[in-house]
Amino acid sequence: MKINIQLFSKVSDKNLMNLQNYYLKLISRYTKIEVKIRKTRKDKKINYNDIKKYFGKGMNIVLTEHGKLYKTKTFSKYLKDLKLIETNLNFFIGNAFGFTKEVENKADLQLSLSPLTFSHELAHIVLLEQLFRCLNLAAGGKYHK
């Protein structure tokens, strides 16, 4: 399994970049992971034609407030099952306006991290922490209590 995270807005806060690097290092113990910052218009929702080239082989997962909510243990099992079939995971985190319905509908999974709304920068860090937590849990680690 390889995890690809596509960010459609840059992370400008140095502290959040340090957190990103910390979690990338932890996650790399379990799987390959890569974060790409993509350029897109900042004043509107991201549409499918602008990002379809980034939809890759494997599961395309769009983070959206309309997405499915998982409990950590359930999401960990989901990831573990996907790893057994060696599926790449492509996560998409939008800008402040999010994605159009077409993007959400083209995704294999619409995922919500919380009923609360987060900035794209914070959502990115929460996703990384949850990916580490879930991968550690699936591997029998003790990070999740």
C-alpha positions in Angstrom: 0.0 0.0 0.0 1.1 3.5 -0.7 -0.7 6.6 0.6 -0.8 9.7 -1.5 -2.2 12.9 -0.1 -3.1 15.7 -2.5 -3.4 19.1 -0.9 -5.0 21.9 -2.9 -3.8 24.7 -0.7 -0.4 25.2 0.8 0.4 24.7 4.4 2.1 28.0 5.4 2.4 27.5 9.2 5.9 26.3 10.2 4.6 24.5 13.3 2.1 22.5 11.2 4.8 21.6 8.7 6.8 20.3 11.6 3.8 18.2 12.7 3.4 17.0 9.1 7.0 15.8 9.0 6.7 14.2 12.4 3.7 12.1 11.3 5.1 11.3 7.9 8.1 9.8 9.7 5.9 7.7 12.0 3.6 6.6 9.1 6.6 5.6 7.0 7.3 2.7 9.5 4.2 1.0 8.1 3.8 2.1 4.5 5.0 4.5 1.9 3.4 8.0 2.0 3.7 11.1 -0.1 2.2 14.6 0.3 1.8 16.8 -2.8 0.7 20.4 -2.8 -1.2 21.1 -6.0 -2.0 24.5 -7.4 -5.6 25.4 -8.1 -7.9 28.5 -8.0 -8.3 29.8 -4.5 -11.6 31.5 -5.0 -13.9 28.7 -5.9 -14.7 25.0 -5.3 -12.3 22.6 -7.0 -13.9 20.9 -9.9 -13.2 17.4 -11.3 -11.7 18.6 -14.6 -9.0 20.5 -12.7 -7.9 17.4 -10.6 -8.9 14.3 -12.5 -5.3 13.7 -13.5 -4.5 13.2 -9.8 -7.2 10.5 -9.4 -4.9 7.4 -9.5 -5.0 3.7 -9.3 -6.4 2.5 -6.1 -8.9 4.2 -3.8 -9.6 7.9 -4.3 -10.8 9.4 -1.0 -12.1 12.9 -0.9 -12.3 14.7 2.5 -15.6 16.4 2.8 -18.0 17.5 5.5 -20.6 15.3 3.7 -18.5 12.2 4.0 -18.7 9.1 6.1 -17.6 9.3 9.7 -15.6 6.4 11.1 -14.6 5.4 14.6 -10.8 4.9 14.8 -11.0 1.1 15.3 -13.4 0.7 12.3 -11.2 2.9 10.1 -8.1 1.0 11.2 -9.8 -2.3 10.2 -10.8 -0.7 6.9 -7.2 0.3 6.2 -5.9 -3.1 7.2 -8.3 -4.9 4.9 -7.2 -2.6 2.0 -3.6 -3.3 2.8 -4.3 -7.0 2.4 -5.3 -6.4 -1.2 -2.4 -3.9 -1.7 -4.5 -0.9 -2.7 -3.0 2.5 -3.0 -4.9 5.2 -1.1 -5.2 8.7 -2.7 -6.6 11.3 -0.3 -7.8 14.7 -1.5 -8.0 17.7 0.8 -9.5 20.8 -0.8 -9.1 24.5 -0.4 -11.3 26.7 1.7 -14.3 26.2 -0.7 -14.0 22.4 -0.9 -14.9 20.3 -3.9 -17.8 20.3 -6.3 -20.4 17.5 -6.1 -18.9 16.0 -9.2 -15.5 15.5 -7.4 -17.3 14.0 -4.4 -19.3 11.7 -6.6 -16.2 10.5 -8.6 -14.5 9.5 -5.4 -14.5 5.9 -4.2 -15.1 7.2 -0.7 -16.2 10.5 0.8 -14.6 10.8 4.2 -15.4 13.2 7.1 -12.9 13.6 9.9 -15.5 15.1 12.2 -18.8 16.9 12.2 -16.8 20.0 13.0 -15.3 22.1 10.2 -11.5 22.3 10.1 -9.2 24.5 8.0 -7.5 22.5 5.2 -4.2 22.9 7.1 -5.6 21.4 10.3 -7.6 18.7 8.4 -4.3 17.6 6.9 -2.7 17.1 10.3 -5.7 15.4 11.7 -5.7 13.0 8.8 -2.0 12.2 9.3 -2.5 11.6 13.0 -5.4 9.3 12.3 -3.5 7.4 9.6 -0.7 6.8 12.0 -3.1 5.8 14.8 -4.9 3.4 12.5 -1.8 1.8 11.0 -0.2 1.4 14.4 -3.4 -0.2 15.7 -3.7 -2.6 12.8 0.0 -3.6 13.4 -0.8 -4.4 17.0 0.9 -1.2 18.4 0.0 0.5 21.6 -0.5 4.1 20.4 -4.3 3.8 20.4 -5.6 3.4 24.0 
